[in-house]
Amino acid sequence: MTLLIRHAESAWNEHFGWSRIDVGLPDPPLTAAGIEQARRAVERLRHEGVRRLIASPYRRTLQTALIIAEALDLPITVDPLVRERCAFSCDLGSPPAELARLWPQLDFSGLDEVWWGGVIESWESLGARCAAFRAKMRLLPDRHEVAVVSHWGFIRGLTGAELHNTDFIRLDLAEAASLT
């Protein structure tokens, strides 16, 4: 089974968690606490048989994935299909050129200039994206050795589960997507 990992705490999560107010922070980085969460996640993932990571192109997921990848010596593939459901300011991403400047070791060539969508994504659209992800993963011969660093909304769309930062869940690719 594929593992789904929610990214570590971002600056947006830190503020929204206590205020429940969107502070208008696009594509936020991890906090110091988030960096520590990602480091601790490495030990929980060490014996899960992960051989490769797929990461959403947001800064928070890339930072989380890079911490895990460095510790476990894993390659990372960036895939906008596993991005967050665009609904808050934190869901506005960064252009590929900016991401490539920050992380030249990663390949952002498959990203559109605005890869995150421009409006609030409908639940129907998220459901279609989740179905496309399931279909894509079923075709991968190494799907049982892949961990995906993604987001609360995308993981909820795939599994119905609401994960905390750096929690992970196994995805049964045969099950239908659940948005409830």
C-alpha positions as CSV (number, residue, x, y, z in Angstrom):
1,M,0.0,0.0,0.0
2,T,1.0,3.6,-0.7
3,L,1.6,5.8,2.4
4,L,0.1,9.2,2.6
5,I,1.9,11.7,4.9
6,R,0.5,15.1,5.9
7,H,3.2,17.8,5.8
8,A,4.7,19.2,9.0
9,E,3.4,22.4,10.6
10,S,3.6,25.5,8.4
11,A,3.5,29.1,9.5
12,W,-0.1,29.2,8.3
13,N,-1.1,26.2,10.4
14,E,0.5,27.8,13.4
15,H,-1.7,30.9,13.2
16,F,-4.8,29.3,12.0
17,G,-4.6,26.6,14.7
18,W,-5.2,29.0,17.5
19,S,-7.1,31.8,15.7
20,R,-9.2,30.0,13.2
21,I,-8.6,33.1,11.0
22,D,-6.9,32.9,7.6
23,V,-3.9,35.2,8.0
24,G,-3.3,35.7,4.3
25,L,-0.1,33.8,4.0
26,P,0.5,32.2,0.6
27,D,2.7,29.2,0.3
28,P,4.1,29.3,3.8
29,P,7.2,27.6,4.9
30,L,7.5,25.2,7.9
31,T,7.9,26.6,11.4
32,A,10.7,25.5,13.7
33,A,8.2,23.1,15.3
34,G,7.4,21.8,11.8
35,I,11.0,21.1,11.0
36,E,11.3,19.1,14.2
37,Q,8.0,17.3,13.4
38,A,9.5,16.2,10.1
39,R,12.7,15.0,11.7
40,R,10.7,12.9,14.2
41,A,8.6,11.5,11.3
42,V,11.7,10.0,9.9
43,E,12.0,7.5,12.7
44,R,8.3,6.5,12.3
45,L,8.9,6.0,8.5
46,R,12.3,4.3,8.7
47,H,10.9,0.7,8.7
48,E,7.9,1.3,6.4
49,G,9.7,0.1,3.3
50,V,9.6,3.5,1.5
51,R,11.9,3.7,-1.4
52,R,10.6,6.9,-3.1
53,L,8.7,10.1,-2.2
54,I,6.2,12.0,-4.2
55,A,5.6,15.5,-3.0
56,S,3.2,18.3,-3.6
57,P,4.9,21.5,-5.0
58,Y,4.0,23.6,-2.0
59,R,6.9,24.8,0.2
60,R,5.6,23.1,3.3
61,T,5.4,19.7,1.6
62,L,8.7,20.1,-0.2
63,Q,10.5,21.0,3.1
64,T,8.9,18.0,4.8
65,A,9.8,15.7,2.0
66,L,13.4,17.0,1.8
67,I,14.0,16.4,5.5
68,I,12.6,12.8,5.2
69,A,14.4,12.2,1.9
70,E,17.8,13.3,3.2
71,A,17.6,11.2,6.3
72,L,16.4,8.0,4.4
73,D,18.3,8.6,1.2
74,L,15.2,8.7,-1.0
75,P,14.5,10.4,-4.4
76,I,11.7,12.9,-4.6
77,T,9.2,13.4,-7.5
78,V,7.2,16.6,-7.5
79,D,3.6,16.1,-8.6
80,P,0.9,18.8,-8.6
81,L,-1.8,16.1,-8.7
82,V,-1.2,15.6,-4.9
83,R,-1.6,19.4,-4.1
84,E,-4.0,20.8,-1.5
85,R,-7.6,21.6,-2.3
86,C,-7.4,25.3,-3.0
87,A,-9.5,27.0,-0.4
88,F,-7.3,29.3,1.8
89,S,-4.4,31.8,1.3
90,C,-1.9,29.0,2.1
91,D,-3.1,27.1,-1.0
92,L,-1.8,29.8,-3.3
93,G,1.5,28.3,-4.5
94,S,4.8,29.6,-5.9
95,P,5.8,29.7,-9.5
96,P,8.0,26.9,-10.8
97,A,11.0,29.3,-11.3
98,E,10.9,30.4,-7.7
99,L,10.7,26.8,-6.5
100,A,13.6,25.8,-8.8
101,R,15.6,28.7,-7.4
102,L,15.0,27.4,-3.8
103,W,15.5,23.7,-4.6
104,P,17.6,23.3,-7.7
105,Q,18.0,19.6,-7.0
106,L,14.3,19.0,-7.7
107,D,12.6,18.9,-11.1
108,F,9.7,21.4,-11.5
109,S,9.6,21.2,-15.3
110,G,6.2,19.5,-15.2
111,L,4.5,22.4,-13.5
112,D,2.3,25.0,-15.1
113,E,3.1,28.6,-14.1
114,V,-0.1,28.5,-12.0
115,W,-0.3,24.9,-11.0
116,W,-2.4,25.3,-7.8
117,G,-5.6,26.5,-9.5
118,G,-6.9,30.0,-9.1
119,V,-10.3,29.6,-7.4
120,I,-11.7,27.5,-4.6
121,E,-11.6,23.9,-5.8
122,S,-15.0,22.2,-5.7
123,W,-15.4,18.9,-3.9
124,E,-16.3,17.3,-7.3
125,S,-13.0,18.6,-8.8
126,L,-11.1,17.2,-5.8
127,G,-12.9,13.9,-6.2
128,A,-11.8,13.7,-9.8
129,R,-8.2,14.6,-8.9
130,C,-8.2,11.9,-6.2
131,A,-9.6,9.3,-8.8
132,A,-6.9,10.3,-11.3
133,F,-4.2,9.9,-8.6
134,R,-5.5,6.4,-7.7
135,A,-5.5,5.4,-11.3
136,K,-2.0,6.8,-11.8
137,M,-0.7,5.0,-8.7
138,R,-2.2,1.7,-9.7
139,L,0.0,1.7,-12.8
140,L,3.3,2.2,-10.9
141,P,5.2,-1.0,-10.3
142,D,6.8,0.5,-7.1
143,R,3.5,1.8,-5.7
144,H,3.9,-0.3,-2.5
145,E,7.2,1.5,-1.8
146,V,6.0,5.0,-2.4
147,A,5.1,7.6,0.3
148,V,3.3,10.8,-0.8
149,V,3.8,14.0,1.2
150,S,0.6,15.9,0.8
151,H,-2.1,17.8,2.6
152,W,-5.1,17.6,4.9
153,G,-7.7,18.2,2.2
154,F,-6.2,15.9,-0.5
155,I,-5.7,13.1,2.1
156,R,-9.2,13.6,3.3
157,G,-10.5,13.4,-0.3
158,L,-8.6,10.1,-0.8
159,T,-9.4,8.4,2.5
160,G,-11.9,10.4,4.6
161,A,-9.3,10.7,7.3
162,E,-8.3,14.0,8.8
163,L,-4.6,13.7,9.7
164,H,-2.5,15.9,12.0
165,N,0.8,17.2,10.8
166,T,3.2,14.4,9.9
167,D,0.7,11.7,10.6
168,F,0.5,9.1,7.9
169,I,-2.1,6.5,6.7
170,R,-1.9,3.6,4.2
171,L,-3.9,4.1,1.1
172,D,-5.7,1.1,-0.3
173,L,-5.7,1.9,-4.0
174,A,-8.7,-0.4,-4.6
175,E,-11.0,1.6,-2.4
176,A,-13.2,4.4,-3.9
177,A,-12.4,7.9,-2.9
178,S,-14.3,9.3,0.1
179,L,-15.1,13.0,0.5
180,T,-17.3,12.7,3.6
